[in-house]
Amino acid sequence: MEPYAEVVESYRRFAAEAADSPTFATWAAAVAVDPEVLAWIRTLPDLKQQPNLVFAAARHHGVPAPGPYDALRAALLGDTGPLRATILARATQTNEVGRLATLLPAFASFSGPLALLEVGASAGLCLYPDRWGYAWSTDDGPVLLGDEPRLPCRVRGPAPLPDRLPEISWRGGIDLHPLDVTDPDDTDWLQTLVWPEQNDRRDRLVRAIEVARQDPPTLARGDLVAELPGMVERAASYGTVVVFHSAVIAYLPPPRRAEFDALVRDLVGRGRCHWVSNEGKRVLPSVTATGPPIPEEHPTFVLGIDGRMVAQTHGHGRALRWTG
């Protein structure tokens, strides 16, 4: 998803990308052709107009999902302030641990122990790849790693699937507004962000919160560009530093994305860290350009290692197509 896209384009794209949530696909398609709702959404700041955030805020204020579009429409157009306030105060900090099934092959390419540093960490739930099992479905049959519960992922291509869990020596992150796994309000919001009809993701989220509560990560509050060099230095004493992010850089304005790209490439070039990126295909053009062309109509994330594309991935970790 492109948070800075024009509203109609943004909701049309989201209707296609949310095909595995019939409620959200229906809502987004309806918003895209509803002049009154579009006008209401355009009164929000650009970054707050995105479907994920608007829909989650509506659900937070009682709009049923699954449920009809008319209920969403009535809530938005009839809002007297509380729903708008939630949109302005919150962010789409999804923290989808299912993505670890697509990130682990990248993590496994580095010698350990690993000091994991996530930019845009939210509550830090994706900092625990060693606390999950994995079930990769390949053309040659299933590949299982670790114990239940296992994160499922369909794999195509010669992905270097690891045969052991990584050794993690340190877990840290940066976020403008880090969430606290011990705060019920923060964890309730994370559950609201899970799309309707996706109970498997909600179940994983509940377990991920329990895992993080047992061993809370080190989370720094601040701007990811400004804080990154210092956090890399902090992590370096613990092991091989791996800076990673997933569905985060899209929320930076395009000039800031380019600044982040240049910064992390400099850190990699100086041997200060490795870099694993997992973003929509348009978000980091310098990474996407190093892989095979992606059709315009094909929604996908691009997985990169040290600035080079190695795979296409599903946004919630359901599929991995290795191209590197």
Backbone torsions as a table, in degrees:
resi	resn	phi	psi	omega
1	MET	NA	144.4	177.9
2	GLU	-109.3	100.7	-174.6
3	PRO	-62.1	-22.0	-177.1
4	TYR	-97.7	8.7	177.8
5	ALA	-70.7	156.9	174.8
6	GLU	-59.8	150.1	-167.3
7	VAL	-58.7	-49.6	-177.8
8	VAL	-59.9	-46.8	179.8
9	GLU	-61.5	-41.8	-178.4
10	SER	-60.7	-45.0	-177.2
11	TYR	-74.7	-32.8	175.3
12	ARG	-64.5	-44.0	178.4
13	ARG	-62.0	-43.4	-177.0
14	PHE	-65.3	-34.1	177.7
15	ALA	-58.8	-36.6	177.9
16	ALA	-76.8	-41.7	-176.0
17	GLU	-71.1	-25.4	-178.9
18	ALA	-97.3	30.9	-176.9
19	ALA	-60.8	-25.4	179.3
20	ASP	-87.7	11.4	168.1
21	SER	-130.7	92.4	-176.5
22	PRO	-53.1	-36.6	180.0
23	THR	-63.0	-51.5	-177.5
24	PHE	-67.8	-36.8	177.5
25	ALA	-61.5	-42.9	179.2
26	THR	-66.5	-45.8	-179.8
27	TRP	-60.3	-46.8	-176.1
28	ALA	-64.6	-42.6	178.5
29	ALA	-63.0	-37.6	179.9
30	ALA	-70.2	-40.8	177.8
31	VAL	-59.5	-40.8	-175.3
32	ALA	-61.1	-18.0	-179.4
33	VAL	-120.9	17.8	-178.1
34	ASP	-111.5	98.8	-173.9
35	PRO	-58.0	-37.7	-177.6
36	GLU	-69.3	-43.6	178.9
37	VAL	-68.4	-40.2	176.8
38	LEU	-59.2	-40.7	178.5
39	ALA	-63.6	-40.0	178.6
40	TRP	-64.3	-44.3	-179.0
41	ILE	-64.6	-36.0	-178.8
42	ARG	-68.6	-12.3	175.4
43	THR	-79.4	-8.5	177.7
44	LEU	-85.1	155.4	171.8
45	PRO	-57.3	151.9	-173.6
46	ASP	-49.2	-49.9	-174.5
47	LEU	-70.6	-15.6	-178.6
48	LYS	-95.0	2.1	-177.5
49	GLN	-87.2	-5.4	-171.6
50	GLN	-66.7	142.9	-176.9
51	PRO	-55.3	-47.1	-178.0
52	ASN	-52.8	-43.5	-175.9
53	LEU	-74.4	-45.8	-179.6
54	VAL	-61.7	-44.7	-178.7
55	PHE	-67.7	-40.3	179.9
56	ALA	-65.6	-40.8	178.6
57	ALA	-63.0	-40.2	178.1
58	ALA	-62.7	-42.3	177.8
59	ARG	-64.9	-38.9	178.5
60	HIS	-58.8	-29.4	-179.6
61	HIS	-101.4	21.6	168.0
62	GLY	100.6	0.0	177.5
63	VAL	-69.8	123.9	-176.1
64	PRO	-72.5	138.2	176.7
65	ALA	-147.2	114.8	7.2
66	PRO	-62.1	146.1	179.6
67	GLY	179.5	169.4	-174.2
68	PRO	-75.4	153.6	177.5
69	TYR	-61.8	-33.5	-177.8
70	ASP	-57.8	-34.0	179.4
71	ALA	-68.7	-40.1	175.8
72	LEU	-63.2	-46.8	-178.2
73	ARG	-58.8	-45.0	-178.9
74	ALA	-64.6	-38.3	-179.2
75	ALA	-66.6	-42.3	-179.0
76	LEU	-68.8	-50.3	-175.8
77	LEU	-72.3	-23.9	179.9
78	GLY	-96.8	4.7	-176.8
79	ASP	-65.6	134.6	178.1
80	THR	-104.3	7.3	176.6
81	GLY	140.2	-39.9	-175.6
82	PRO	-62.0	-42.4	-178.2
83	LEU	-65.4	-45.4	177.2
84	ARG	-59.1	-40.9	-179.8
85	ALA	-61.2	-39.0	177.8
86	THR	-64.3	-43.0	178.2
87	ILE	-59.5	-43.4	-177.1
88	LEU	-70.6	-30.0	-175.0
89	ALA	-89.1	-23.5	-171.8
90	ARG	-104.1	173.0	175.8
91	ALA	-142.1	162.4	-178.3
92	THR	-88.5	72.3	-177.8
93	GLN	-90.8	68.7	-166.5
94	THR	-59.2	-42.8	178.7
95	ASN	58.1	48.2	-175.8
96	GLU	-78.4	106.7	-177.3
97	VAL	-71.6	-18.1	177.0
98	GLY	-58.0	-24.6	179.3
99	ARG	-65.6	-18.1	179.8
100	LEU	-60.7	-27.6	178.9
101	ALA	-65.6	-26.4	176.9
102	THR	-94.3	-23.3	-179.9
103	LEU	-82.2	-29.5	-172.8
104	LEU	-58.9	-42.0	177.2
105	PRO	-57.9	-32.4	176.8
106	ALA	-71.3	-45.7	178.1
107	PHE	-58.2	-38.1	-175.2
108	ALA	-70.2	-11.3	-179.7
109	SER	-79.6	-6.1	-179.2
110	PHE	-108.1	147.1	177.4
111	SER	-75.9	139.2	-175.8
112	GLY	-97.0	-178.2	-1.1
113	PRO	-70.7	156.1	-175.0
114	LEU	-103.8	137.1	169.5
115	ALA	-103.8	103.4	-175.0
116	LEU	-86.3	127.8	179.4
117	LEU	-127.0	109.5	-177.0
118	GLU	-100.1	127.0	174.5
119	VAL	-93.4	133.1	-171.3
120	GLY	72.8	51.7	-167.9
121	ALA	-79.9	-15.7	-175.6
122	SER	57.6	-117.4	177.4
123	ALA	-93.3	1.2	178.1
124	GLY	80.6	20.5	-173.9
125	LEU	-70.4	-20.8	-179.4
126	CYS	-90.0	10.8	179.4
127	LEU	-91.6	13.5	-174.8
128	TYR	-124.8	52.9	-180.0
129	PRO	-65.2	-18.8	-179.9
130	ASP	-85.4	-3.5	-177.4
131	ARG	-105.0	9.7	-179.6
132	TRP	-124.6	156.7	166.8
133	GLY	-96.8	166.5	-175.8
134	TYR	-135.6	142.7	177.7
135	ALA	-131.7	94.4	179.5
136	TRP	-92.1	128.4	177.4
137	SER	-98.3	112.7	-177.5
138	THR	-114.6	171.2	177.5
139	ASP	-64.7	-21.6	-180.0
140	ASP	-96.6	5.9	180.0
141	GLY	117.1	179.3	-177.8
142	PRO	-73.7	146.0	172.6
143	VAL	-122.0	117.1	-176.1
144	LEU	-110.0	141.9	178.0
145	LEU	-142.0	131.9	178.0
146	GLY	76.2	-176.6	-175.9
147	ASP	-95.9	169.4	171.8
148	GLU	-67.0	151.0	-3.4
149	PRO	-76.3	142.3	-178.3
150	ARG	-107.0	142.1	177.3
151	LEU	-84.1	121.6	-176.8
152	PRO	-85.2	148.2	177.9
153	CYS	-158.7	131.2	174.8
154	ARG	-85.3	129.9	-174.6
155	VAL	-119.8	134.9	172.9
156	ARG	-128.0	145.6	-179.1
157	GLY	87.3	173.2	-172.5
158	PRO	-82.5	57.7	-179.4
159	ALA	-64.9	135.2	179.0
160	PRO	-80.6	75.0	-177.2
161	LEU	-68.7	128.5	-176.0
162	PRO	-73.2	155.9	177.9
163	ASP	-107.8	8.6	176.0
164	ARG	-150.1	153.7	177.2
165	LEU	-73.9	149.8	-178.2
166	PRO	-72.6	154.7	172.4
167	GLU	-94.1	114.9	-177.8
168	ILE	-106.3	119.3	-177.2
169	SER	-98.1	-17.1	-178.5
170	TRP	-159.4	143.7	179.7
171	ARG	-131.6	123.3	179.6
172	GLY	-149.1	165.8	-178.7
173	GLY	-157.3	168.3	177.4
174	ILE	-128.6	137.5	176.2
175	ASP	-156.9	144.3	175.7
176	LEU	-61.1	-37.9	-179.6
177	HIS	-137.1	74.0	-178.0
178	PRO	-60.6	142.3	178.6
179	LEU	-94.3	151.7	-175.8
180	ASP	-106.2	118.4	-176.8
181	VAL	-67.7	-12.2	177.4
182	THR	-95.3	-0.5	-178.1
183	ASP	-99.6	114.0	-178.0
184	PRO	-58.7	-33.7	179.5
185	ASP	-65.5	-42.5	178.7
186	ASP	-65.6	-43.4	-178.0
187	THR	-72.1	-31.4	174.4
188	ASP	-63.3	-40.0	178.8
189	TRP	-64.1	-41.3	177.1
190	LEU	-58.6	-40.1	179.0
191	GLN	-68.7	-33.8	177.5
192	THR	-65.4	-29.1	-179.2
193	LEU	-74.0	-15.3	177.1
194	VAL	-70.3	132.0	-175.3
195	TRP	-65.1	149.4	174.8
196	PRO	-57.1	155.8	179.0
197	GLU	70.0	2.9	-175.8
198	GLN	-114.0	66.0	-178.0
199	ASN	-66.6	-26.6	177.9
200	ASP	-64.3	-39.9	177.4
201	ARG	-66.8	-38.6	-179.7
202	ARG	-65.7	-41.1	178.6
203	ASP	-63.1	-41.9	178.2
204	ARG	-63.6	-39.6	-179.5
205	LEU	-61.7	-43.6	179.6
206	VAL	-59.4	-44.5	179.1
207	ARG	-66.8	-39.8	-179.0
208	ALA	-61.7	-37.7	177.5
209	ILE	-64.2	-42.0	178.4
210	GLU	-62.1	-41.7	179.5
211	VAL	-61.6	-47.3	-177.1
212	ALA	-67.2	-33.5	178.9
213	ARG	-64.4	-29.7	-179.2
214	GLN	-74.1	-24.4	-176.3
215	ASP	-151.1	72.3	-172.7
216	PRO	-58.8	139.4	179.2
217	PRO	-78.2	169.5	174.8
218	THR	-89.4	110.5	-177.2
219	LEU	-115.6	126.8	178.3
220	ALA	-101.6	135.6	176.6
221	ARG	-89.3	124.9	178.2
222	GLY	159.4	179.1	179.7
223	ASP	-73.9	132.1	-172.4
224	LEU	-66.4	-32.2	178.4
225	VAL	-70.7	-45.0	-177.5
226	ALA	-68.5	-37.1	-173.5
227	GLU	-87.7	-17.5	-170.4
228	LEU	-60.3	-50.1	-177.3
229	PRO	-57.8	-42.9	179.8
230	GLY	-65.1	-39.2	179.3
231	MET	-69.5	-33.4	175.7
232	VAL	-62.9	-43.7	178.7
233	GLU	-63.3	-39.8	-180.0
234	ARG	-63.3	-40.3	-176.8
235	ALA	-75.7	-22.1	-170.1
236	ALA	-61.3	-28.3	-177.8
237	SER	-74.8	-7.5	-175.6
238	TYR	-100.6	-18.1	-177.9
239	GLY	157.2	-162.0	177.5
240	THR	-69.8	117.3	-176.0
241	VAL	-80.0	125.9	175.9
242	VAL	-120.4	108.7	174.3
243	VAL	-85.1	127.5	179.4
244	PHE	-141.3	161.0	177.7
245	HIS	-159.7	153.1	-178.3
246	SER	-146.1	118.1	-179.5
247	ALA	56.6	46.1	-178.4
248	VAL	-123.8	-48.0	-173.3
249	ILE	-65.3	-21.5	176.4
250	ALA	-59.0	-25.1	-177.3
251	TYR	-84.7	-2.2	172.2
252	LEU	-87.9	144.0	171.6
253	PRO	-59.5	148.3	-176.3
254	PRO	-48.4	-42.4	178.1
255	PRO	-62.7	-34.5	179.6
256	ARG	-71.6	-32.5	175.7
257	ARG	-61.3	-44.6	179.8
258	ALA	-63.3	-36.7	178.1
259	GLU	-65.3	-43.5	177.7
260	PHE	-62.6	-44.9	179.8
261	ASP	-55.3	-48.5	-178.9
262	ALA	-64.8	-40.2	-178.9
263	LEU	-63.4	-50.2	-175.2
264	VAL	-71.1	-32.6	174.9
265	ARG	-63.9	-37.2	177.1
266	ASP	-64.5	-43.0	178.4
267	LEU	-62.3	-42.2	177.7
268	VAL	-64.3	-44.8	-178.4
269	GLY	-61.8	-30.4	179.0
270	ARG	-90.4	5.9	176.3
271	GLY	75.4	19.0	-177.6
272	ARG	-82.9	-23.5	-177.7
273	CYS	-165.1	170.0	164.1
274	HIS	-103.9	167.2	-172.9
275	TRP	-137.1	122.9	174.0
276	VAL	-118.7	116.6	-179.5
277	SER	-113.6	143.3	179.2
278	ASN	-145.7	90.0	-172.0
279	GLU	-135.7	164.5	174.8
280	GLY	-55.2	152.7	-170.2
281	LYS	-61.0	-22.9	-178.4
282	ARG	-93.6	-8.0	-167.7
283	VAL	-76.5	-44.4	179.3
284	LEU	-121.1	81.9	-175.7
285	PRO	-56.7	-31.5	-178.2
286	SER	-65.6	-29.2	177.3
287	VAL	-81.4	-48.7	-178.1
288	THR	-57.8	-35.7	-176.8
289	ALA	-67.1	-15.6	-178.8
290	THR	-85.9	-4.2	-178.9
291	GLY	-113.3	-177.6	178.1
292	PRO	-64.9	151.5	-178.8
293	PRO	-59.3	144.3	178.7
294	ILE	-112.7	124.8	179.8
295	PRO	-55.1	142.3	-176.9
296	GLU	-57.3	-37.0	-175.4
297	GLU	-82.8	-2.2	-175.9
298	HIS	-94.6	109.7	177.5
299	PRO	-77.5	127.1	-179.6
300	THR	-159.6	156.6	167.0
301	PHE	-92.1	157.9	176.5
302	VAL	-117.0	122.9	177.5
303	LEU	-93.9	126.6	179.8
304	GLY	-124.5	147.7	173.2
305	ILE	-121.2	119.4	-179.7
306	ASP	51.2	38.8	172.9
307	GLY	90.4	4.0	179.4
308	ARG	-121.2	134.5	179.9
309	MET	-67.0	132.7	176.5
310	VAL	-122.1	-15.9	-176.3
311	ALA	-163.0	160.9	165.7
312	GLN	-104.5	139.6	-176.1
313	THR	-134.0	154.3	172.5
314	HIS	-75.9	143.2	-174.7
315	GLY	-60.3	-24.4	178.3
316	HIS	-110.1	13.0	174.8
317	GLY	87.3	10.8	-175.8
318	ARG	-76.2	-20.7	-175.1
319	ALA	-148.6	150.5	179.6
320	LEU	-140.6	123.6	173.7
321	ARG	-116.1	106.7	-175.5
322	TRP	-78.7	129.2	-180.0
323	THR	-123.0	-9.2	-174.7
324	GLY	-77.0	NA	NA
